[in-house]
Amino acid sequence: MDRTKKKSVFIRNFEAGNYLENFLVSAVSAILVIRLFLKLTGYPQISNSTLHIAHLLWGGLLMLVSIIILLSFLSRGAEHLASILGGIGFGTFIDEVGKFVTQDNNYFFQPAVAIMYVTFILIIIAIRSIEAGRNYSKTEYLMNALREMEEVVLHDMDEEGRKRALSYLDKSDKDNPLVAALRDILPQTNLTPTSKPSFYTRTKLSLQNFYYKIVKLRAFSLGIIIFFLAQMLVSLAYAVVLVFFLGLGWDKILDVKVFDHIANRFDNLSFVDWAELLSSLLSGVFVFIGVFNIHKSRLFAFQMFERSILVTIFLTQVFIFYKEQFAALTGLFFNILILIALRYMIVREQTMRMEQA
């Protein structure tokens, strides 16, 4: 092995996408919960005549706790917990951004939600660019194989984890003696836990078994089709309402003259209106492609549905922010949940293909 090779400080973690999902869902959830709580309770303050304890301080504290966990403990469970706590902390922190971009400390500054949304989008872009910025190196495959071996120490390695580790080793430097040593050790590892599996392992195995059972049912594909067609129709209908009917009362909507209003609006659509409608249609196109191919390849269909959700997140909802900010933020939360579910199903389908190969 050539030891003169330049050593990289930054070795990419193949689990980064999962931690990003934890972080984003936790952050958006924190913002929505805080805003709902404050609205229901009349916006109370923890303060006295001289002090005001802003909740961004609690966000900073949670982010500090997550950093301490990451620096202090070695396990995926600790990393998952840190990603969730860090997300809650970041959401709690950025929720008060309006106070720090206005001279009058205006928590209700209207563009604040757009700032939050753009921040989340930039985080997603940054992480995805790190993941896909260049081909994974042999060193990165070896390092991630070693991370899979942590499961052996914790008595939590399953068959899927072992196959994943072996596939990483296949793409590692064959001249590295550590690769050969690990390949010799892995087949000898006992996949049956010597003690009760951890909660994380039990949950993971339960989800895998549940997915492998329901995916064999005819109703599964039908249910997926109905869900995404319904989601597409709701998204299109919402975009049409925002573009053509926003601000109209029911009396005007039900009036026959509403068609004149639609015609006038159509002649005067802004760039934002066109972008909102066209991005909604593009998202729908990916849904239709997925629906028509789901019986040929579930993996391909799920990838098309994933593209549909990504178009909605990166394009449609950005333009919705101009009109309905918190509705768009709520939509972002649900779309991230759908994206997480799709990514899980895509991984399961890829694993099934790997096992059949």
KOLDRENMAR-879702 format. One line per 2 residues: their letters; for each residue x, y, z of C-alpha. Coordinates in Angstrom, 2 decimals. Layout:
% residues N
A) X/Y/Z; ...
***
This chain:
% residues 357
MD) 0.00/0.00/0.00; 1.37/3.42/-0.98
RT) 1.71/5.39/2.26; 2.76/8.52/0.39
KK) -0.78/9.12/-0.78; -2.37/12.28/0.46
KS) -4.60/11.59/3.44; -8.03/13.18/3.37
VF) -9.33/14.85/6.51; -12.93/14.54/5.34
IR) -14.11/10.94/4.97; -17.77/10.87/3.96
NF) -20.28/8.99/6.08; -22.69/6.86/4.03
EA) -25.30/7.37/6.77; -25.26/11.16/6.37
GN) -28.56/11.17/4.47; -30.37/9.47/7.36
YL) -28.98/11.95/9.86; -29.97/14.85/7.60
EN) -33.54/13.56/7.50; -33.61/13.33/11.30
FL) -32.23/16.85/11.54; -34.67/18.44/9.07
VS) -37.80/16.74/10.39; -36.84/17.66/13.96
AV) -36.06/21.27/13.01; -39.28/21.88/11.07
SA) -41.31/20.10/13.76; -39.75/22.33/16.43
IL) -40.72/25.48/14.52; -44.30/24.33/13.97
VI) -44.75/23.20/17.59; -43.29/26.45/18.96
RL) -45.47/28.63/16.72; -48.58/26.61/17.60
FL) -47.80/26.70/21.33; -47.20/30.45/21.31
KL) -50.40/31.09/19.38; -52.49/28.94/21.73
TG) -50.98/30.49/24.88; -51.02/34.12/23.78
YP) -47.27/34.45/23.22; -46.04/34.32/26.84
QI) -42.52/35.46/27.77; -40.02/34.16/30.31
SN) -38.85/37.54/31.59; -38.80/40.14/34.34
ST) -38.31/43.90/34.32; -34.77/43.63/32.95
LH) -34.31/40.15/31.45; -35.96/38.29/28.59
IA) -35.05/34.64/28.03; -35.49/34.17/24.27
HL) -36.15/30.59/23.17; -33.25/30.73/20.73
LW) -31.05/30.30/23.84; -32.70/26.94/24.51
GG) -32.02/26.08/20.87; -28.36/26.91/21.33
LL) -28.26/24.74/24.45; -29.75/21.76/22.59
ML) -27.26/22.19/19.74; -24.45/22.26/22.31
VS) -25.76/19.03/23.86; -25.85/17.37/20.42
II) -22.25/18.42/19.74; -21.12/17.04/23.11
IL) -22.85/13.72/22.35; -21.14/13.48/18.94
LS) -17.73/14.25/20.44; -18.12/11.94/23.43
FL) -19.81/8.72/22.29; -19.19/6.03/19.66
SR) -22.38/4.46/18.36; -25.02/5.00/15.72
GA) -27.61/5.34/18.45; -25.72/8.34/19.83
EH) -25.45/9.83/16.34; -29.19/9.42/15.73
LA) -29.99/11.06/19.07; -27.57/13.92/18.35
SI) -29.11/14.53/14.92; -32.59/14.77/16.47
LG) -31.53/17.01/19.36; -29.47/19.15/16.99
GI) -32.48/19.51/14.68; -34.78/20.52/17.53
GF) -32.16/22.99/18.73; -31.63/24.48/15.28
GT) -35.37/24.83/14.69; -35.80/26.51/18.07
FI) -32.88/28.80/17.25; -33.85/29.86/13.73
DE) -37.51/30.38/14.70; -36.48/33.77/16.12
VG) -34.58/34.90/13.02; -37.12/37.71/12.49
KF) -35.90/39.43/15.65; -32.34/39.58/14.38
VT) -32.88/40.88/10.85; -35.15/43.78/11.83
QD) -34.38/46.96/13.76; -37.48/46.61/15.94
NN) -36.85/42.92/16.86; -40.00/41.86/15.00
YF) -40.69/38.15/15.67; -43.56/38.31/13.14
FQ) -41.42/39.74/10.32; -43.13/38.22/7.26
PA) -40.03/37.22/5.24; -38.64/35.36/8.28
VA) -40.38/32.13/7.28; -38.95/32.42/3.78
IM) -35.49/32.82/5.34; -36.10/29.64/7.35
YV) -37.28/27.75/4.28; -34.35/28.85/2.12
TF) -31.98/27.89/4.95; -33.41/24.35/5.04
IL) -33.16/24.08/1.25; -29.52/25.22/1.34
II) -28.78/22.60/4.02; -30.29/19.89/1.81
IA) -28.32/21.09/-1.22; -25.09/21.23/0.79
IR) -25.48/17.70/2.18; -26.50/16.24/-1.19
SI) -23.57/17.94/-2.91; -21.22/16.43/-0.32
EA) -22.74/12.98/-0.90; -22.70/13.21/-4.70
GR) -19.81/15.64/-5.18; -17.41/12.95/-6.37
NY) -17.17/9.19/-6.56; -16.53/7.50/-3.24
SK) -12.88/6.60/-2.73; -11.57/3.19/-1.69
TE) -10.64/4.68/1.67; -14.22/5.88/2.20
YL) -15.58/2.42/1.44; -13.14/0.88/3.93
MN) -13.95/3.41/6.65; -17.68/2.81/6.24
AL) -17.10/-0.95/6.31; -15.36/-0.45/9.66
RE) -18.40/1.51/10.86; -20.58/-1.46/9.93
ME) -18.30/-3.62/12.09; -19.35/-1.57/15.12
EV) -22.57/-3.58/14.98; -20.57/-6.75/15.67
VL) -19.18/-5.29/18.89; -22.68/-4.21/19.95
HD) -24.10/-7.65/18.96; -26.49/-5.88/16.60
MD) -25.23/-6.92/13.15; -27.85/-8.55/10.95
EE) -27.54/-10.29/7.59; -28.26/-7.08/5.70
GR) -25.54/-5.24/7.60; -23.03/-7.99/6.90
KR) -23.82/-7.96/3.17; -23.48/-4.19/3.16
AL) -20.08/-4.39/4.88; -18.89/-7.03/2.42
SY) -20.02/-4.92/-0.54; -18.05/-1.97/0.86
LD) -14.97/-4.17/1.26; -15.33/-5.33/-2.36
KS) -14.89/-1.68/-3.40; -11.99/-1.03/-1.03
DK) -8.26/-1.24/-1.75; -7.50/-4.95/-2.20
DN) -3.82/-4.32/-1.38; -4.70/-3.09/2.10
PL) -4.13/-6.00/4.52; -6.98/-4.72/6.69
VA) -9.46/-5.42/3.88; -8.45/-9.08/3.71
AL) -8.56/-9.39/7.50; -12.07/-7.95/7.69
RD) -13.30/-10.22/4.87; -12.04/-13.21/6.87
IL) -13.71/-12.03/10.07; -17.15/-11.10/8.73
PQ) -18.31/-14.59/7.67; -17.43/-15.84/11.17
TN) -19.52/-13.26/13.00; -22.55/-14.55/14.84
LT) -25.64/-12.80/13.51; -27.78/-14.11/16.36
PT) -27.45/-11.62/19.22; -25.83/-13.07/22.33
SK) -28.10/-10.83/24.38; -31.39/-9.09/23.82
PS) -31.13/-6.85/20.72; -31.23/-3.10/21.26
FY) -34.46/-1.16/20.77; -33.00/0.35/17.59
TR) -32.18/-3.09/16.17; -35.58/-4.53/17.10
TK) -37.33/-1.56/15.49; -35.21/-1.80/12.34
LS) -35.84/-5.54/11.96; -39.56/-5.11/12.63
LQ) -39.82/-2.44/9.93; -37.90/-4.61/7.47
NF) -40.09/-7.65/8.14; -43.25/-5.54/7.93
YY) -42.18/-4.06/4.59; -41.25/-7.45/3.11
KI) -44.70/-8.78/4.12; -46.88/-5.93/2.83
VK) -44.92/-5.50/-0.40; -46.15/-8.95/-1.48
LR) -49.79/-7.90/-1.18; -51.63/-6.78/-4.31
AF) -53.19/-3.97/-2.32; -49.75/-2.50/-1.60
SL) -49.10/-1.21/-5.12; -52.71/-0.08/-5.43
GI) -52.46/1.81/-2.15; -49.23/3.51/-3.27
II) -50.86/4.52/-6.57; -53.94/5.94/-4.84
FF) -51.83/7.82/-2.30; -49.59/9.56/-4.83
LA) -52.40/10.30/-7.27; -54.39/11.85/-4.41
QM) -51.33/13.78/-3.23; -50.78/15.05/-6.78
LV) -54.41/16.15/-7.18; -54.40/17.95/-3.83
SL) -51.15/19.74/-4.72; -52.47/20.80/-8.13
AY) -55.78/21.93/-6.66; -54.00/23.94/-3.97
AV) -51.78/25.62/-6.57; -54.83/26.51/-8.69
VL) -56.64/27.94/-5.66; -53.64/30.09/-4.72
VF) -53.20/31.37/-8.27; -56.82/31.97/-9.30
FL) -59.00/32.13/-6.18; -56.86/33.57/-3.38
GL) -58.76/36.40/-1.67; -62.16/35.54/-3.15
GW) -65.08/34.73/-0.89; -67.38/31.76/-1.46
DK) -70.06/34.05/-2.86; -67.75/35.14/-5.68
IL) -66.34/31.66/-6.25; -69.84/30.21/-6.67
DV) -70.93/33.09/-8.91; -71.00/32.35/-12.64
KV) -68.85/35.44/-13.18; -65.96/33.60/-11.58
FD) -65.03/32.36/-15.08; -64.47/35.95/-16.15
HI) -62.23/36.38/-13.11; -60.25/33.25/-14.07
AN) -59.83/34.52/-17.63; -58.60/37.89/-16.41
RF) -56.21/36.26/-13.94; -54.90/33.98/-16.68
DN) -54.05/36.98/-18.84; -52.18/38.62/-15.97
LS) -50.28/35.75/-14.40; -46.97/36.73/-12.85
FV) -43.73/34.76/-13.09; -44.38/33.34/-9.61
DW) -47.87/32.19/-10.65; -46.58/30.48/-13.79
AE) -43.69/28.89/-11.89; -46.07/27.56/-9.23
LL) -48.43/26.03/-11.79; -45.74/24.59/-14.07
SS) -43.72/23.09/-11.21; -46.92/21.47/-9.89
LL) -47.53/19.99/-13.35; -43.92/18.75/-13.56
SG) -44.33/17.06/-10.19; -47.51/15.44/-11.52
VF) -45.67/14.15/-14.60; -43.21/12.24/-12.40
VF) -46.14/10.79/-10.45; -47.77/9.54/-13.67
IG) -44.49/8.00/-14.86; -44.20/6.19/-11.53
VF) -47.81/5.00/-11.61; -47.49/3.59/-15.14
NI) -44.29/1.71/-14.26; -44.97/0.46/-10.73
HK) -45.99/-3.02/-11.90; -42.80/-3.31/-13.98
SR) -40.39/-1.99/-11.37; -41.29/-0.75/-7.90
LF) -37.78/0.66/-7.53; -38.11/2.82/-10.66
AF) -41.60/3.93/-9.63; -40.43/4.93/-6.15
QM) -37.55/6.89/-7.69; -40.05/8.78/-9.87
FE) -42.23/9.52/-6.84; -39.11/10.75/-5.05
RS) -38.38/13.14/-7.92; -41.95/14.39/-7.74
IL) -41.57/15.20/-4.05; -38.19/16.86/-4.64
VT) -39.71/19.09/-7.35; -42.45/20.05/-4.90
IF) -39.95/20.84/-2.14; -37.38/22.70/-4.25
LT) -39.71/24.54/-6.64; -43.44/24.58/-5.93
QV) -43.31/25.36/-2.23; -40.72/28.08/-2.71
FI) -43.26/30.01/-4.79; -46.11/29.18/-2.41
FY) -44.13/31.03/0.25; -44.93/34.30/-1.48
KE) -48.60/33.83/-0.59; -49.06/31.33/2.25
QF) -45.87/31.07/4.27; -46.78/28.80/7.16
AA) -48.99/26.64/4.96; -45.89/26.07/2.83
LT) -43.77/25.30/5.91; -46.37/22.76/7.05
GL) -46.35/21.31/3.54; -42.58/21.06/3.72
FF) -42.87/19.02/6.91; -45.26/16.48/5.36
NI) -43.27/16.29/2.13; -40.10/15.55/4.10
LI) -41.96/12.72/5.86; -43.05/11.33/2.49
LI) -39.48/11.68/1.21; -38.14/9.74/4.21
AL) -40.66/6.94/3.61; -39.74/6.83/-0.09
RY) -36.03/6.69/0.65; -36.64/3.81/3.05
MI) -38.65/1.89/0.43; -36.00/2.60/-2.22
VR) -33.28/1.17/0.05; -35.43/-1.90/0.75
EQ) -36.00/-2.46/-2.98; -32.29/-2.03/-3.72
TM) -31.48/-4.53/-0.96; -33.95/-7.04/-2.39
RM) -32.34/-6.69/-5.83; -28.89/-7.18/-4.30
EQ) -30.05/-10.35/-2.55; -31.60/-11.71/-5.76
A) -28.48/-10.97/-7.83
***
